[in-house]
Amino acid sequence: MNSALTVLIFFPLCISFVQQDKNNDNELTKKELHDGMSKLLGIDVLSENKLFENFFNFVDEDHSGSLDKQEFARFVKTKPTRQVI
């Protein structure tokens, strides 16, 4: 992917991270991410088949219970190598 395209895709996602980080601790809790994704999708499709739990556990690489900016960025910029649902 060229750098201009990366910026066009990645920048809005970084803004989204900041908007969803309600307590401004530079991490997204499960609740913050779930609330943001529910707003984005408009309905709670995340509850089906543990979709959100599987997604969050996959992205939370250090299993801290929250996503820092680096984990979020790696997920956004990396092509998945395995299916998580």
TIRO-2110 file (N, C-alpha, C; in Angstrom, 1 decimal):
// TIRO-2110
0.9, -1.2, 0.0, N, 1, A
0.0, 0.0, 0.0, CA, 1, A
0.9, 1.2, 0.0, C, 1, A
0.6, 2.2, -0.9, N, 2, A
1.5, 3.4, -0.9, CA, 2, A
1.2, 4.3, 0.3, C, 2, A
2.1, 5.2, 0.6, N, 3, A
2.0, 6.0, 1.8, CA, 3, A
0.8, 7.0, 1.8, C, 3, A
0.5, 7.5, 0.7, N, 4, A
-0.7, 8.4, 0.7, CA, 4, A
-2.0, 7.7, 1.0, C, 4, A
-2.1, 6.5, 0.5, N, 5, A
-3.3, 5.6, 0.8, CA, 5, A
-3.3, 5.2, 2.2, C, 5, A
-2.1, 4.9, 2.8, N, 6, A
-2.0, 4.5, 4.2, CA, 6, A
-2.5, 5.7, 5.1, C, 6, A
-2.1, 6.9, 4.8, N, 7, A
-2.5, 8.1, 5.5, CA, 7, A
-4.0, 8.3, 5.4, C, 7, A
-4.6, 8.1, 4.3, N, 8, A
-6.0, 8.3, 4.1, CA, 8, A
-6.8, 7.3, 4.9, C, 8, A
-6.3, 6.1, 5.0, N, 9, A
-7.0, 5.1, 5.7, CA, 9, A
-6.7, 5.1, 7.2, C, 9, A
-5.4, 5.3, 7.6, N, 10, A
-5.0, 5.2, 9.0, CA, 10, A
-5.4, 6.4, 9.8, C, 10, A
-5.3, 7.6, 9.2, N, 11, A
-5.6, 8.9, 9.9, CA, 11, A
-7.0, 8.9, 10.5, C, 11, A
-8.1, 8.6, 9.8, N, 12, A
-9.4, 8.5, 10.4, CA, 12, A
-9.5, 7.5, 11.5, C, 12, A
-8.8, 6.4, 11.4, N, 13, A
-8.9, 5.4, 12.4, CA, 13, A
-8.2, 5.9, 13.7, C, 13, A
-7.1, 6.7, 13.5, N, 14, A
-6.5, 7.3, 14.7, CA, 14, A
-7.4, 8.3, 15.4, C, 14, A
-8.1, 9.0, 14.6, N, 15, A
-9.1, 10.0, 15.1, CA, 15, A
-10.1, 9.2, 15.9, C, 15, A
-10.6, 8.1, 15.3, N, 16, A
-11.6, 7.3, 16.0, CA, 16, A
-11.1, 6.7, 17.3, C, 16, A
-9.8, 6.3, 17.4, N, 17, A
-9.2, 5.9, 18.6, CA, 17, A
-9.4, 7.0, 19.7, C, 17, A
-9.0, 8.2, 19.3, N, 18, A
-9.0, 9.3, 20.3, CA, 18, A
-10.4, 9.6, 20.7, C, 18, A
-11.4, 9.5, 19.8, N, 19, A
-12.8, 9.8, 20.1, CA, 19, A
-13.3, 8.8, 21.0, C, 19, A
-13.0, 7.5, 20.9, N, 20, A
-13.5, 6.4, 21.7, CA, 20, A
-12.8, 6.4, 23.1, C, 20, A
-11.7, 6.9, 23.2, N, 21, A
-10.9, 6.9, 24.5, CA, 21, A
-11.5, 8.0, 25.4, C, 21, A
-12.6, 7.6, 26.1, N, 22, A
-13.4, 8.5, 26.9, CA, 22, A
-12.7, 9.1, 28.1, C, 22, A
-11.8, 8.3, 28.7, N, 23, A
-11.1, 8.8, 29.9, CA, 23, A
-9.7, 9.4, 29.5, C, 23, A
-9.4, 9.4, 28.3, N, 24, A
-8.1, 10.0, 27.8, CA, 24, A
-6.9, 9.4, 28.4, C, 24, A
-6.9, 8.1, 28.6, N, 25, A
-5.7, 7.4, 29.1, CA, 25, A
-4.9, 6.7, 28.0, C, 25, A
-5.2, 7.0, 26.8, N, 26, A
-4.4, 6.5, 25.6, CA, 26, A
-4.6, 5.0, 25.5, C, 26, A
-5.7, 4.4, 26.0, N, 27, A
-6.0, 3.0, 25.8, CA, 27, A
-7.5, 2.9, 25.7, C, 27, A
-7.9, 1.9, 24.9, N, 28, A
-9.3, 1.6, 24.8, CA, 28, A
-9.7, 0.4, 25.6, C, 28, A
-10.6, 0.6, 26.6, N, 29, A
-11.1, -0.5, 27.3, CA, 29, A
-12.1, -1.3, 26.5, C, 29, A
-12.4, -2.5, 26.9, N, 30, A
-13.4, -3.3, 26.2, CA, 30, A
-14.7, -2.5, 26.0, C, 30, A
-15.1, -1.8, 27.1, N, 31, A
-16.4, -1.1, 27.0, CA, 31, A
-16.3, 0.1, 26.0, C, 31, A
-15.2, 0.8, 26.0, N, 32, A
-15.0, 2.0, 25.1, CA, 32, A
-15.0, 1.5, 23.7, C, 32, A
-14.3, 0.4, 23.4, N, 33, A
-14.3, -0.1, 22.0, CA, 33, A
-15.6, -0.7, 21.6, C, 33, A
-16.3, -1.4, 22.5, N, 34, A
-17.6, -2.0, 22.2, CA, 34, A
-18.6, -0.9, 21.9, C, 34, A
-18.6, 0.1, 22.8, N, 35, A
-19.5, 1.3, 22.6, CA, 35, A
-19.3, 1.9, 21.2, C, 35, A
-18.0, 2.2, 20.9, N, 36, A
-17.7, 2.8, 19.6, CA, 36, A
-18.1, 2.0, 18.4, C, 36, A
-17.8, 0.7, 18.5, N, 37, A
-18.1, -0.2, 17.4, CA, 37, A
-19.6, -0.3, 17.2, C, 37, A
-20.4, -0.4, 18.3, N, 38, A
-21.8, -0.4, 18.3, CA, 38, A
-22.4, 0.8, 17.6, C, 38, A
-21.8, 2.0, 17.9, N, 39, A
-22.3, 3.2, 17.3, CA, 39, A
-22.0, 3.2, 15.8, C, 39, A
-20.8, 2.7, 15.5, N, 40, A
-20.4, 2.7, 14.1, CA, 40, A
-21.3, 1.7, 13.3, C, 40, A
-21.6, 0.6, 13.8, N, 41, A
-22.4, -0.4, 13.1, CA, 41, A
-23.9, -0.2, 13.2, C, 41, A
-24.3, 0.6, 14.2, N, 42, A
-25.7, 1.0, 14.4, CA, 42, A
-26.5, -0.1, 15.1, C, 42, A
-26.1, -1.3, 15.2, N, 43, A
-26.8, -2.3, 16.0, CA, 43, A
-25.7, -3.2, 16.7, C, 43, A
-26.2, -4.0, 17.6, N, 44, A
-25.2, -4.8, 18.4, CA, 44, A
-25.1, -6.2, 17.7, C, 44, A
-24.4, -6.2, 16.6, N, 45, A
-24.2, -7.4, 15.9, CA, 45, A
-23.0, -8.1, 16.5, C, 45, A
-22.3, -7.4, 17.4, N, 46, A
-21.1, -7.9, 18.0, CA, 46, A
-21.3, -9.0, 19.0, C, 46, A
-22.5, -9.1, 19.5, N, 47, A
-22.8, -10.2, 20.5, CA, 47, A
-23.0, -11.5, 19.9, C, 47, A
-23.2, -11.6, 18.6, N, 48, A
-23.4, -12.9, 17.9, CA, 48, A
-22.1, -13.7, 17.9, C, 48, A
-22.3, -15.0, 18.3, N, 49, A
-21.1, -15.9, 18.3, CA, 49, A
-19.9, -15.4, 19.0, C, 49, A
-20.0, -14.6, 20.0, N, 50, A
-18.9, -14.0, 20.7, CA, 50, A
-17.9, -13.2, 19.8, C, 50, A
-18.5, -12.6, 18.8, N, 51, A
-17.7, -11.9, 17.8, CA, 51, A
-16.8, -10.8, 18.4, C, 51, A
-17.4, -10.0, 19.3, N, 52, A
-16.6, -9.0, 19.9, CA, 52, A
-15.5, -9.5, 20.8, C, 52, A
-15.9, -10.5, 21.7, N, 53, A
-14.9, -11.1, 22.6, CA, 53, A
-13.7, -11.7, 21.8, C, 53, A
-14.0, -12.4, 20.7, N, 54, A
-13.0, -13.0, 19.9, CA, 54, A
-12.1, -11.9, 19.2, C, 54, A
-12.8, -10.9, 18.7, N, 55, A
-12.0, -9.8, 18.1, CA, 55, A
-11.1, -9.1, 19.1, C, 55, A
-11.7, -8.8, 20.3, N, 56, A
-10.9, -8.0, 21.3, CA, 56, A
-9.7, -8.9, 21.8, C, 56, A
-9.9, -10.1, 22.0, N, 57, A
-8.9, -11.0, 22.5, CA, 57, A
-7.8, -11.2, 21.5, C, 57, A
-8.1, -11.1, 20.2, N, 58, A
-7.2, -11.2, 19.1, CA, 58, A
-6.3, -9.9, 19.0, C, 58, A
-7.0, -8.8, 19.2, N, 59, A
-6.2, -7.5, 19.0, CA, 59, A
-5.5, -7.2, 20.3, C, 59, A
-6.0, -7.5, 21.4, N, 60, A
-5.3, -7.3, 22.7, CA, 60, A
-4.1, -8.2, 22.9, C, 60, A
-3.0, -7.9, 22.2, N, 61, A
-1.9, -8.8, 22.2, CA, 61, A
-1.3, -9.2, 23.5, C, 61, A
-1.2, -8.2, 24.4, N, 62, A
-0.6, -8.4, 25.7, CA, 62, A
-1.6, -8.9, 26.8, C, 62, A
-2.9, -9.1, 26.4, N, 63, A
-4.0, -9.5, 27.2, CA, 63, A
-4.1, -8.7, 28.5, C, 63, A
-4.0, -7.4, 28.3, N, 64, A
-4.1, -6.5, 29.5, CA, 64, A
-5.5, -6.1, 29.8, C, 64, A
-6.4, -6.4, 28.8, N, 65, A
-7.8, -6.0, 29.0, CA, 65, A
-8.1, -4.6, 28.4, C, 65, A
-7.1, -4.0, 27.8, N, 66, A
-7.4, -2.8, 27.0, CA, 66, A
-6.4, -2.7, 25.8, C, 66, A
-6.7, -1.9, 24.9, N, 67, A
-5.9, -1.7, 23.7, CA, 67, A
-5.1, -0.4, 23.8, C, 67, A
-3.8, -0.5, 23.7, N, 68, A
-3.1, 0.7, 23.6, CA, 68, A
-3.0, 1.1, 22.1, C, 68, A
-2.4, 2.3, 21.8, N, 69, A
-2.4, 2.8, 20.5, CA, 69, A
-1.5, 1.9, 19.6, C, 69, A
-0.5, 1.3, 20.1, N, 70, A
0.4, 0.4, 19.3, CA, 70, A
-0.4, -0.9, 18.9, C, 70, A
-1.1, -1.5, 19.8, N, 71, A
-1.9, -2.6, 19.4, CA, 71, A
-3.0, -2.3, 18.4, C, 71, A
-3.6, -1.2, 18.6, N, 72, A
-4.6, -0.7, 17.7, CA, 72, A
-4.0, -0.5, 16.3, C, 72, A
-2.9, 0.2, 16.3, N, 73, A
-2.2, 0.5, 15.0, CA, 73, A
-1.8, -0.8, 14.3, C, 73, A
-1.2, -1.7, 15.0, N, 74, A
-0.8, -3.0, 14.4, CA, 74, A
-2.0, -3.7, 13.8, C, 74, A
-3.1, -3.7, 14.5, N, 75, A
-4.3, -4.4, 14.0, CA, 75, A
-4.7, -3.7, 12.7, C, 75, A
-4.8, -2.4, 12.7, N, 76, A
-5.3, -1.7, 11.5, CA, 76, A
-4.4, -1.8, 10.3, C, 76, A
-3.1, -1.9, 10.6, N, 77, A
-2.1, -1.9, 9.5, CA, 77, A
-1.7, -3.3, 9.0, C, 77, A
-2.1, -4.3, 9.7, N, 78, A
-1.6, -5.7, 9.4, CA, 78, A
-2.7, -6.5, 8.8, C, 78, A
-2.4, -7.2, 7.8, N, 79, A
-3.3, -8.1, 7.1, CA, 79, A
-3.4, -9.3, 8.0, C, 79, A
-4.7, -9.7, 8.4, N, 80, A
-4.8, -10.9, 9.2, CA, 80, A
-4.3, -12.2, 8.6, C, 80, A
-3.6, -13.0, 9.4, N, 81, A
-3.1, -14.3, 8.9, CA, 81, A
-3.9, -15.5, 9.3, C, 81, A
-5.0, -15.2, 10.2, N, 82, A
-5.8, -16.3, 10.6, CA, 82, A
-7.2, -15.7, 10.9, C, 82, A
-8.2, -16.6, 10.8, N, 83, A
-9.6, -16.2, 11.1, CA, 83, A
-9.8, -16.3, 12.6, C, 83, A
-10.5, -15.3, 13.2, N, 84, A
-10.7, -15.2, 14.6, CA, 84, A
-12.1, -15.5, 15.0, C, 84, A
-13.0, -15.7, 14.1, N, 85, A
-14.4, -16.1, 14.5, CA, 85, A
-14.8, -17.4, 13.9, C, 85, A
END
